[in-house]
Amino acid sequence: MAAIRAGLGGLLLAALLGPRLRTWWQAAREGDYFVSQALFNVVLPWVLVAWASQIIDAKLTTILNSLSPIFIFLITWAITRHEPATGRKFAGVALGLAGVVAIVGPSALAGLGSHLAAELACIAGSLGYGIAAVIGRRYDKLPALVPAAGSAITGAAILVPLALVVDGWPSGASGRSLLAVGALAVFSTGAAFVVYFRLLSTIGSIATASQAYLRIAVGVGLSVTLLGERLEPAHGVGLALVIAGVVAMTWPRKGL
């Protein structure tokens, strides 16, 4: 699934590049051919989190997969210092994570430590997202479409052979499954990667990390409106915390 998602998303973005495909190739040759970005933003997190989600509870996976803002803040504050790591942004990171825990339920943490390998794999995936957001700032001067296509195409070049060796040629997939993977490729890879690199170049790594929390809020909203699930009081509290955290992480410095 990860290989198909990266492959279709990469092909879509390459087609959108059109005449700017030369810019992508030049940027690839001058850098590392987007290998580091593909490894940390595509290959490692997609494979590790997918494997971990087969073993640990989905709620715990959600929490552990939302740790990337913390990693981004710590890497920025302690190592790279490529942008201000202020107390307000740290408060936003903490509020957002508290909101995620409130939404999925604190009981999800009860089983923490029972499947250590899967839990560490999920945390490693979040760390990969964090590293990708920091090193992704190197593409600030490029159009967002260029690194988006580069990371997806390079990710597919790594994942497709790996998938064929590990899982073999895909067969027996239903039309509904293929449609779901296609949606992942178009919306959650193609469009999302362009927005992601645009945000990195405009609001920075830490603020961009707030999307990890917004995914939870959007997911809850869709589950209520499309699946008819019930909105619990804890969900409202969690959403309020998430929104407060995102505002604290993204509010312009001169405005506060």
Backbone as CSV, one residue per row, in Angstrom:
resi,resn,N_x,N_y,N_z,CA_x,CA_y,CA_z,C_x,C_y,C_z
1,MET,0.823,-1.198,0.000,0.000,0.000,0.000,0.866,1.260,0.000
2,ALA,1.926,1.251,0.812,2.825,2.400,0.869,3.505,2.623,-0.478
3,ALA,3.897,1.528,-1.129,4.570,1.638,-2.425,3.633,2.203,-3.491
4,ILE,2.402,1.710,-3.528,1.431,2.198,-4.517,1.100,3.659,-4.253
5,ARG,0.935,3.991,-2.978,0.622,5.379,-2.607,1.735,6.324,-3.055
6,ALA,2.988,5.960,-2.759,4.108,6.813,-3.148,4.264,6.860,-4.668
7,GLY,4.073,5.711,-5.326,4.232,5.663,-6.774,3.207,6.512,-7.498
8,LEU,1.925,6.350,-7.149,0.876,7.131,-7.807,1.002,8.607,-7.479
9,GLY,1.303,8.909,-6.216,1.481,10.310,-5.824,2.653,10.944,-6.549
10,GLY,3.763,10.199,-6.676,4.922,10.716,-7.387,4.647,10.957,-8.856
11,LEU,3.927,10.043,-9.501,3.587,10.216,-10.909,2.682,11.428,-11.116
12,LEU,1.724,11.607,-10.220,0.829,12.760,-10.312,1.617,14.062,-10.197
13,LEU,2.514,14.130,-9.207,3.288,15.348,-8.996,4.262,15.592,-10.139
14,ALA,4.842,14.514,-10.686,5.744,14.660,-11.827,4.987,15.224,-13.038
15,ALA,3.751,14.758,-13.230,2.942,15.263,-14.340,2.615,16.746,-14.148
16,LEU,2.352,17.143,-12.902,2.046,18.543,-12.618,3.268,19.438,-12.789
17,LEU,4.451,18.869,-12.593,5.676,19.657,-12.776,5.811,20.155,-14.206
18,GLY,5.493,19.296,-15.154,5.559,19.691,-16.558,6.933,20.207,-16.944
19,PRO,7.003,21.441,-17.459,8.296,21.991,-17.890,9.292,22.156,-16.738
20,ARG,8.765,22.223,-15.495,9.657,22.404,-14.350,10.320,21.105,-13.920
21,LEU,10.118,20.033,-14.673,10.758,18.765,-14.361,12.282,18.909,-14.394
22,ARG,12.771,19.814,-15.235,14.221,20.063,-15.295,14.705,20.665,-13.971
23,THR,13.891,21.540,-13.369,14.250,22.115,-12.076,14.349,21.034,-11.014
24,TRP,13.425,20.088,-11.063,13.456,18.975,-10.108,14.715,18.144,-10.286
25,TRP,15.075,17.847,-11.521,16.251,17.015,-11.768,17.530,17.735,-11.338
26,GLN,17.589,19.060,-11.579,18.759,19.833,-11.171,18.878,19.861,-9.646
27,ALA,17.756,20.071,-8.961,17.769,20.081,-7.498,18.152,18.716,-6.942
28,ALA,17.702,17.657,-7.613,18.038,16.306,-7.167,19.535,16.043,-7.293
29,ARG,20.132,16.476,-8.399,21.554,16.233,-8.628,22.417,17.052,-7.676
30,GLU,21.985,18.263,-7.354,22.769,19.118,-6.469,22.657,18.690,-5.014
31,GLY,21.611,17.976,-4.658,21.435,17.505,-3.285,21.729,16.022,-3.170
32,ASP,20.860,15.331,-2.466,21.044,13.875,-2.294,19.953,13.102,-3.018
33,TYR,19.438,13.710,-4.110,18.353,13.093,-4.884,17.116,12.845,-4.010
34,PHE,16.929,13.718,-3.010,15.779,13.682,-2.106,15.717,12.376,-1.304
35,VAL,16.847,11.674,-1.197,16.857,10.393,-0.488,16.547,10.576,0.989
36,SER,17.197,11.544,1.647,16.974,11.735,3.081,15.529,12.126,3.364
37,GLN,14.966,13.019,2.543,13.576,13.423,2.737,12.635,12.249,2.525
38,ALA,12.908,11.439,1.502,12.064,10.275,1.231,12.148,9.249,2.359
39,LEU,13.341,9.033,2.886,13.500,8.057,3.962,12.747,8.465,5.213
40,PHE,12.899,9.731,5.621,12.330,10.170,6.901,10.863,10.591,6.807
41,ASN,10.394,10.979,5.627,9.016,11.456,5.506,8.096,10.457,4.825
42,VAL,8.677,9.421,4.198,7.861,8.460,3.467,8.156,7.024,3.908
43,VAL,9.345,6.552,3.630,9.646,5.128,3.780,9.551,4.672,5.234
44,LEU,10.362,5.257,6.113,10.404,4.793,7.504,9.068,4.961,8.236
45,PRO,8.460,6.162,8.240,7.205,6.290,8.989,6.057,5.469,8.420
46,TRP,5.925,5.418,7.093,4.809,4.683,6.515,4.918,3.191,6.810
47,VAL,6.113,2.649,6.696,6.292,1.219,6.932,6.215,0.891,8.421
48,LEU,6.919,1.660,9.250,6.962,1.372,10.683,5.581,1.523,11.334
49,VAL,4.887,2.611,11.034,3.582,2.852,11.656,2.555,1.835,11.153
50,ALA,2.625,1.489,9.860,1.696,0.482,9.329,1.907,-0.866,10.006
51,TRP,3.174,-1.235,10.219,3.465,-2.500,10.901,3.003,-2.436,12.354
52,ALA,3.288,-1.336,13.036,2.929,-1.209,14.448,1.419,-1.228,14.646
53,SER,0.678,-0.650,13.704,-0.782,-0.565,13.852,-1.454,-1.932,13.769
54,GLN,-0.748,-2.939,13.263,-1.292,-4.296,13.238,-1.163,-4.994,14.592
55,ILE,-0.371,-4.401,15.494,-0.065,-5.051,16.768,-0.667,-4.303,17.952
56,ILE,-0.521,-2.991,17.964,-1.008,-2.214,19.108,-2.342,-1.562,18.775
57,ASP,-3.030,-1.137,19.802,-4.352,-0.532,19.663,-4.275,0.742,18.828
58,ALA,-5.324,0.993,18.059,-5.338,2.153,17.172,-5.244,3.466,17.945
59,LYS,-5.844,3.499,19.137,-5.788,4.724,19.928,-4.364,5.026,20.376
60,LEU,-3.651,3.995,20.817,-2.270,4.191,21.231,-1.406,4.572,20.027
61,THR,-1.683,3.966,18.884,-0.960,4.331,17.666,-1.163,5.804,17.355
62,THR,-2.382,6.290,17.525,-2.690,7.692,17.261,-1.856,8.616,18.138
63,ILE,-1.769,8.288,19.422,-1.004,9.123,20.346,0.483,9.107,19.997
64,LEU,1.030,7.916,19.803,2.462,7.802,19.511,2.813,8.419,18.165
65,ASN,1.863,8.401,17.240,2.089,8.987,15.923,1.939,10.503,15.937
66,SER,1.560,11.050,17.105,1.395,12.495,17.233,2.540,13.137,18.012
67,LEU,3.638,12.419,18.147,4.776,12.931,18.903,5.736,13.758,18.054
68,SER,5.530,13.799,16.741,6.477,14.502,15.870,6.651,15.982,16.234
69,PRO,5.599,16.731,16.652,5.850,18.120,17.043,6.834,18.243,18.196
70,ILE,6.781,17.308,19.141,7.729,17.345,20.256,9.144,17.132,19.746
71,PHE,9.327,16.155,18.867,10.654,15.889,18.319,11.163,17.095,17.516
72,ILE,10.283,17.714,16.739,10.684,18.878,15.949,11.120,20.015,16.869
73,PHE,10.358,20.240,17.928,10.712,21.312,18.856,12.062,21.041,19.510
74,LEU,12.279,19.813,19.981,13.521,19.478,20.665,14.721,19.557,19.723
75,ILE,14.566,19.057,18.482,15.661,19.124,17.512,16.000,20.577,17.202
76,THR,14.964,21.404,17.032,15.176,22.817,16.725,15.829,23.544,17.892
77,TRP,15.337,23.286,19.106,15.831,23.981,20.297,17.247,23.556,20.671
78,ALA,17.548,22.264,20.561,18.817,21.755,21.070,19.912,21.625,20.015
79,ILE,19.529,21.476,18.731,20.548,21.153,17.727,20.618,22.200,16.607
80,THR,19.563,22.295,15.811,19.668,23.097,14.587,19.512,24.593,14.824
81,ARG,18.600,24.985,15.707,18.330,26.401,16.006,18.082,27.209,14.729
82,HIS,17.416,26.591,13.762,17.170,27.264,12.501,15.984,28.225,12.566
83,GLU,15.234,28.185,13.663,14.125,29.106,13.887,13.891,29.213,15.386
84,PRO,13.194,30.263,15.849,12.993,30.431,17.293,12.160,29.291,17.889
85,ALA,12.674,28.659,18.933,11.925,27.634,19.669,11.480,28.261,20.984
86,THR,10.391,29.014,20.922,9.946,29.826,22.054,9.114,29.013,23.043
87,GLY,8.947,29.590,24.234,8.103,28.954,25.235,6.666,28.849,24.790
88,ARG,6.196,29.835,24.016,4.825,29.786,23.504,4.628,28.601,22.585
89,LYS,5.609,28.345,21.707,5.503,27.207,20.804,5.543,25.892,21.572
90,PHE,6.370,25.832,22.621,6.407,24.611,23.424,5.070,24.389,24.125
91,ALA,4.463,25.485,24.621,3.141,25.369,25.244,2.127,24.857,24.232
92,GLY,2.247,25.306,22.975,1.353,24.818,21.929,1.538,23.343,21.660
93,VAL,2.794,22.893,21.644,3.084,21.472,21.457,2.440,20.647,22.572
94,ALA,2.609,21.118,23.822,2.062,20.391,24.971,0.538,20.375,24.960
95,LEU,-0.077,21.515,24.635,-1.538,21.584,24.588,-2.093,20.665,23.504
96,GLY,-1.455,20.674,22.343,-1.918,19.822,21.245,-1.853,18.356,21.596
97,LEU,-0.749,17.932,22.229,-0.617,16.529,22.616,-1.647,16.165,23.685
98,ALA,-1.885,17.073,24.617,-2.905,16.833,25.638,-4.280,16.688,24.994
99,GLY,-4.535,17.477,23.954,-5.799,17.363,23.239,-5.953,16.027,22.546
100,VAL,-4.866,15.526,21.961,-4.913,14.207,21.317,-5.237,13.131,22.341
101,VAL,-4.566,13.182,23.485,-4.820,12.197,24.544,-6.270,12.269,25.011
102,ALA,-6.798,13.495,25.142,-8.186,13.656,25.581,-9.167,13.093,24.556
103,ILE,-8.873,13.268,23.280,-9.776,12.800,22.226,-9.811,11.277,22.165
104,VAL,-8.650,10.655,22.130,-8.619,9.193,21.999,-8.858,8.506,23.334
105,GLY,-8.721,9.249,24.443,-8.988,8.688,25.764,-7.714,8.300,26.490
106,PRO,-7.537,8.776,27.735,-6.344,8.418,28.511,-6.186,6.917,28.717
107,SER,-7.288,6.174,28.628,-7.214,4.727,28.814,-6.349,4.056,27.750
108,ALA,-6.133,4.767,26.620,-5.298,4.203,25.562,-3.873,4.003,26.024
109,LEU,-3.455,4.765,27.038,-2.094,4.648,27.556,-1.940,3.500,28.537
110,ALA,-3.057,2.849,28.886,-3.004,1.779,29.886,-2.141,0.607,29.420
111,GLY,-2.162,0.334,28.124,-1.405,-0.805,27.619,0.008,-0.462,27.184
112,LEU,0.453,0.767,27.490,1.782,1.204,27.079,2.851,0.308,27.689
113,GLY,3.736,-0.204,26.863,4.820,-1.062,27.324,4.571,-2.540,27.114
114,SER,3.342,-2.915,26.755,3.028,-4.337,26.578,3.524,-4.881,25.241
115,HIS,3.658,-4.008,24.248,4.198,-4.400,22.936,5.306,-3.409,22.587
116,LEU,6.415,-3.534,23.258,7.467,-2.524,23.210,8.015,-2.314,21.806
117,ALA,8.244,-3.393,21.054,8.827,-3.258,19.720,7.918,-2.440,18.799
118,ALA,6.626,-2.743,18.822,5.681,-2.005,17.982,5.568,-0.553,18.424
119,GLU,5.581,-0.325,19.745,5.486,1.038,20.253,6.717,1.849,19.868
120,LEU,7.903,1.238,19.968,9.129,1.926,19.575,9.146,2.193,18.070
121,ALA,8.578,1.269,17.286,8.499,1.478,15.843,7.624,2.682,15.521
122,CYS,6.522,2.815,16.232,5.623,3.944,16.018,6.296,5.257,16.423
123,ILE,7.022,5.235,17.537,7.751,6.420,17.980,8.849,6.772,16.981
124,ALA,9.531,5.747,16.450,10.568,5.987,15.442,9.971,6.625,14.186
125,GLY,8.755,6.220,13.830,8.083,6.843,12.698,7.824,8.317,12.946
126,SER,7.387,8.658,14.163,7.164,10.057,14.513,8.466,10.838,14.507
127,LEU,9.552,10.206,14.987,10.865,10.852,14.942,11.276,11.108,13.494
128,GLY,10.973,10.160,12.609,11.275,10.355,11.195,10.555,11.569,10.632
129,TYR,9.264,11.711,10.964,8.523,12.897,10.529,9.177,14.173,11.060
130,GLY,9.640,14.117,12.320,10.277,15.286,12.916,11.549,15.671,12.194
131,ILE,12.394,14.694,11.911,13.646,14.963,11.192,13.346,15.507,9.794
132,ALA,12.342,14.930,9.132,11.993,15.374,7.779,11.563,16.835,7.769
133,ALA,10.810,17.247,8.780,10.340,18.634,8.835,11.494,19.612,9.046
134,VAL,12.524,19.171,9.748,13.683,20.038,9.991,14.557,20.127,8.743
135,ILE,14.915,18.984,8.168,15.795,19.015,6.993,15.053,19.485,5.749
136,GLY,13.716,19.465,5.796,12.937,19.934,4.652,13.074,21.423,4.411
137,ARG,13.597,22.169,5.406,13.789,23.602,5.226,14.855,23.913,4.182
138,ARG,15.654,22.923,3.805,16.693,23.164,2.795,16.077,23.491,1.438
139,TYR,14.785,23.179,1.261,14.132,23.396,-0.028,13.319,24.684,-0.056
140,ASP,13.578,25.595,0.886,12.782,26.818,0.994,12.765,27.638,-0.294
141,LYS,13.873,27.624,-1.033,13.979,28.475,-2.222,13.403,27.819,-3.472
142,LEU,12.963,26.586,-3.353,12.385,25.880,-4.495,10.859,25.969,-4.457
143,PRO,10.192,25.911,-5.608,8.730,25.796,-5.611,8.318,24.530,-4.856
144,ALA,7.263,24.617,-4.059,6.867,23.493,-3.205,6.644,22.208,-3.997
145,LEU,6.237,22.351,-5.247,5.959,21.174,-6.076,7.225,20.349,-6.338
146,VAL,8.380,20.994,-6.354,9.635,20.299,-6.677,10.030,19.309,-5.575
147,PRO,10.201,19.743,-4.302,10.527,18.756,-3.267,9.395,17.775,-3.002
148,ALA,8.151,18.197,-3.231,7.025,17.277,-3.060,7.144,16.112,-4.035
149,ALA,7.400,16.436,-5.298,7.572,15.383,-6.301,8.827,14.572,-6.032
150,GLY,9.898,15.242,-5.643,11.152,14.548,-5.401,11.069,13.529,-4.290
151,SER,10.451,13.902,-3.171,10.361,12.978,-2.045,9.429,11.809,-2.358
152,ALA,8.334,12.071,-3.071,7.398,10.986,-3.419,8.017,10.026,-4.432
153,ILE,8.650,10.569,-5.463,9.251,9.713,-6.500,10.385,8.879,-5.916
154,THR,11.245,9.515,-5.120,12.359,8.781,-4.513,11.834,7.746,-3.522
155,GLY,10.793,8.110,-2.757,10.184,7.150,-1.845,9.645,5.939,-2.574
156,ALA,9.010,6.184,-3.734,8.486,5.073,-4.532,9.614,4.199,-5.071
157,ALA,10.731,4.830,-5.463,11.861,4.067,-5.986,12.446,3.130,-4.930
158,ILE,12.304,3.510,-3.664,12.784,2.657,-2.569,11.727,1.628,-2.183
159,LEU,10.468,2.057,-2.118,9.403,1.206,-1.596,8.943,0.122,-2.564
160,VAL,8.895,0.444,-3.850,8.369,-0.535,-4.815,9.207,-1.818,-4.830
161,PRO,10.529,-1.755,-5.000,11.309,-3.006,-4.945,11.202,-3.700,-3.593
162,LEU,11.179,-2.908,-2.512,11.057,-3.488,-1.168,9.737,-4.237,-1.016
163,ALA,8.652,-3.644,-1.527,7.341,-4.277,-1.427,7.276,-5.558,-2.252
164,LEU,7.883,-5.541,-3.427,7.870,-6.732,-4.269,8.638,-7.881,-3.623
165,VAL,9.739,-7.561,-2.935,10.525,-8.596,-2.265,9.796,-9.131,-1.046
166,VAL,9.220,-8.234,-0.243,8.606,-8.637,1.024,7.205,-9.208,0.824
167,ASP,6.382,-8.522,0.022,4.970,-8.896,-0.105,4.610,-9.540,-1.432
168,GLY,5.487,-9.425,-2.442,5.152,-9.974,-3.748,4.242,-9.046,-4.532
169,TRP,3.862,-9.482,-5.712,2.994,-8.675,-6.573,1.591,-8.606,-5.976
170,PRO,0.994,-7.407,-5.866,-0.346,-7.297,-5.269,-1.404,-7.968,-6.132
171,SER,-2.279,-8.691,-5.500,-3.344,-9.369,-6.245,-4.571,-9.495,-5.352
172,GLY,-5.721,-9.582,-5.975,-6.959,-9.798,-5.239,-7.509,-8.580,-4.544
173,ALA,-6.982,-7.386,-4.838,-7.486,-6.181,-4.190,-8.852,-5.810,-4.765
174,SER,-9.754,-5.412,-3.898,-11.086,-5.013,-4.341,-11.040,-3.615,-4.941
175,GLY,-12.065,-3.284,-5.699,-12.146,-1.942,-6.273,-12.211,-0.879,-5.202
176,ARG,-12.867,-1.201,-4.096,-12.964,-0.237,-2.997,-11.591,0.026,-2.383
177,SER,-10.782,-1.023,-2.243,-9.438,-0.870,-1.691,-8.568,-0.029,-2.616
178,LEU,-8.648,-0.302,-3.919,-7.858,0.463,-4.875,-8.276,1.927,-4.892
179,LEU,-9.569,2.177,-4.738,-10.060,3.554,-4.694,-9.524,4.268,-3.460
180,ALA,-9.457,3.544,-2.339,-8.938,4.135,-1.098,-7.462,4.493,-1.248
181,VAL,-6.672,3.593,-1.839,-5.253,3.865,-2.046,-5.076,5.022,-3.032
182,GLY,-5.945,5.066,-4.049,-5.895,6.179,-4.995,-6.160,7.512,-4.325
183,ALA,-7.125,7.527,-3.397,-7.415,8.751,-2.647,-6.224,9.149,-1.782
184,LEU,-5.569,8.150,-1.174,-4.364,8.433,-0.403,-3.284,9.068,-1.284
185,ALA,-3.147,8.548,-2.491,-2.110,9.049,-3.397,-2.397,10.475,-3.847
186,VAL,-3.667,10.754,-4.180,-4.018,12.074,-4.724,-4.084,13.131,-3.637
187,PHE,-4.846,12.838,-2.570,-5.102,13.867,-1.557,-4.084,13.861,-0.413
188,SER,-3.760,12.676,0.105,-2.895,12.590,1.276,-1.420,12.521,0.920
189,THR,-1.096,12.421,-0.357,0.307,12.417,-0.779,0.564,13.580,-1.728
190,GLY,-0.076,13.559,-2.896,0.166,14.610,-3.874,-0.150,16.000,-3.349
191,ALA,-1.425,16.248,-3.046,-1.836,17.573,-2.576,-1.208,17.904,-1.224
192,ALA,-1.182,16.930,-0.326,-0.670,17.188,1.021,0.812,17.535,1.015
193,PHE,1.597,16.881,0.177,3.033,17.171,0.129,3.303,18.591,-0.370
194,VAL,2.526,19.043,-1.351,2.705,20.407,-1.852,2.402,21.413,-0.750
195,VAL,1.292,21.209,-0.035,0.940,22.100,1.073,2.014,22.041,2.156
196,TYR,2.494,20.836,2.444,3.502,20.628,3.489,4.775,21.429,3.223
197,PHE,5.329,21.333,2.027,6.563,22.056,1.725,6.322,23.554,1.595
198,ARG,5.127,23.933,1.198,4.790,25.357,1.178,4.770,25.912,2.598
199,LEU,4.180,25.168,3.521,4.142,25.603,4.913,5.535,25.649,5.526
200,LEU,6.365,24.667,5.234,7.729,24.658,5.768,8.481,25.928,5.385
201,SER,8.297,26.363,4.154,9.035,27.529,3.676,8.447,28.848,4.159
202,THR,7.208,28.847,4.624,6.561,30.109,5.015,6.418,30.275,6.529
203,ILE,5.995,29.214,7.234,5.765,29.371,8.675,6.748,28.575,9.519
204,GLY,7.595,27.740,8.902,8.634,27.043,9.642,8.252,25.638,10.074
205,SER,9.242,24.940,10.629,9.079,23.523,10.966,8.108,23.312,12.126
206,ILE,8.284,24.074,13.210,7.476,23.849,14.409,6.003,24.133,14.127
207,ALA,5.720,25.249,13.469,4.326,25.589,13.164,3.708,24.570,12.209
208,THR,4.483,24.123,11.223,3.975,23.112,10.299,3.627,21.831,11.034
209,ALA,4.353,21.535,12.119,4.106,20.314,12.886,2.710,20.278,13.481
210,SER,2.053,21.431,13.584,0.713,21.461,14.169,-0.281,20.633,13.373
211,GLN,0.044,20.358,12.086,-0.878,19.543,11.287,-1.025,18.131,11.851
212,ALA,-0.035,17.681,12.634,-0.160,16.357,13.254,-1.338,16.324,14.226
213,TYR,-1.606,17.456,14.850,-2.746,17.543,15.764,-4.047,17.792,15.016
214,LEU,-3.982,18.603,13.965,-5.184,18.899,13.187,-5.753,17.657,12.526
215,ARG,-4.870,16.692,12.189,-5.366,15.435,11.604,-6.364,14.759,12.529
216,ILE,-6.078,14.819,13.843,-6.970,14.191,14.818,-8.318,14.904,14.831
217,ALA,-8.273,16.234,14.842,-9.515,17.009,14.872,-10.350,16.759,13.634
218,VAL,-9.701,16.730,12.463,-10.422,16.471,11.217,-10.995,15.057,11.221
219,GLY,-10.203,14.101,11.729,-10.672,12.720,11.781,-11.917,12.564,12.638
220,VAL,-11.930,13.246,13.785,-13.105,13.189,14.657,-14.309,13.812,13.957
221,GLY,-14.095,14.941,13.309,-15.197,15.596,12.611,-15.776,14.741,11.508
222,LEU,-14.910,14.080,10.744,-15.387,13.219,9.661,-16.106,11.985,10.197
223,SER,-15.613,11.435,11.304,-16.258,10.249,11.865,-17.664,10.566,12.364
224,VAL,-17.857,11.803,12.840,-19.177,12.215,13.324,-20.118,12.478,12.151
225,THR,-19.633,13.219,11.135,-20.500,13.625,10.035,-20.747,12.507,9.015
226,LEU,-19.747,11.677,8.765,-19.875,10.657,7.722,-20.212,9.270,8.259
227,LEU,-19.736,8.952,9.447,-19.948,7.611,10.002,-21.003,7.578,11.100
228,GLY,-21.517,8.748,11.469,-22.567,8.795,12.477,-22.098,8.488,13.885
229,GLU,-20.792,8.612,14.148,-20.296,8.357,15.498,-20.671,9.499,16.430
230,ARG,-20.739,9.183,17.707,-21.199,10.158,18.695,-20.044,11.007,19.197
231,LEU,-20.292,12.314,19.319,-19.292,13.236,19.849,-19.419,13.289,21.367
232,GLU,-18.432,12.757,22.067,-18.427,12.726,23.517,-17.911,14.055,24.080
233,PRO,-18.277,14.371,25.358,-17.764,15.609,25.971,-16.243,15.700,25.949
234,ALA,-15.571,14.563,26.149,-14.102,14.567,26.135,-13.563,14.977,24.773
235,HIS,-14.314,14.663,23.704,-13.883,15.058,22.372,-13.886,16.579,22.242
236,GLY,-14.913,17.216,22.795,-14.986,18.671,22.748,-13.831,19.321,23.489
237,VAL,-13.511,18.779,24.669,-12.377,19.295,25.440,-11.081,19.101,24.652
238,GLY,-10.924,17.901,24.073,-9.726,17.614,23.305,-9.583,18.519,22.104
239,LEU,-10.689,18.748,21.387,-10.641,19.626,20.223,-10.270,21.051,20.619
240,ALA,-10.795,21.527,21.766,-10.455,22.864,22.252,-8.960,22.965,22.564
241,LEU,-8.412,21.922,23.181,-6.977,21.902,23.481,-6.149,21.879,22.202
242,VAL,-6.585,21.080,21.228,-5.869,21.002,19.957,-5.855,22.357,19.260
243,ILE,-7.018,22.994,19.203,-7.103,24.303,18.542,-6.227,25.328,19.268
244,ALA,-6.261,25.315,20.607,-5.424,26.233,21.376,-3.942,25.975,21.108
245,GLY,-3.574,24.693,21.027,-2.185,24.350,20.745,-1.749,24.801,19.369
246,VAL,-2.602,24.587,18.363,-2.276,24.988,16.997,-2.134,26.503,16.893
247,VAL,-3.029,27.238,17.553,-2.944,28.703,17.546,-1.630,29.161,18.170
248,ALA,-1.256,28.562,19.316,-0.011,28.937,19.987,1.211,28.633,19.134
249,MET,1.154,27.553,18.352,2.303,27.159,17.529,2.423,27.978,16.253
250,THR,1.313,28.518,15.763,1.323,29.177,14.458,1.111,30.681,14.512
251,TRP,0.774,31.221,15.689,0.480,32.651,15.792,1.739,33.470,15.438
252,PRO,1.610,34.484,14.586,2.784,35.286,14.239,3.427,35.894,15.468
253,ARG,4.759,35.920,15.486,5.494,36.354,16.662,5.149,37.775,17.077
254,LYS,4.951,38.657,16.099,4.652,40.067,16.422,3.247,40.235,16.957
255,GLY,2.417,39.196,16.778,1.028,39.331,17.197,0.776,38.922,18.625
256,LEU,1.803,38.505,19.356,1.574,38.024,20.708,2.633,38.588,21.636
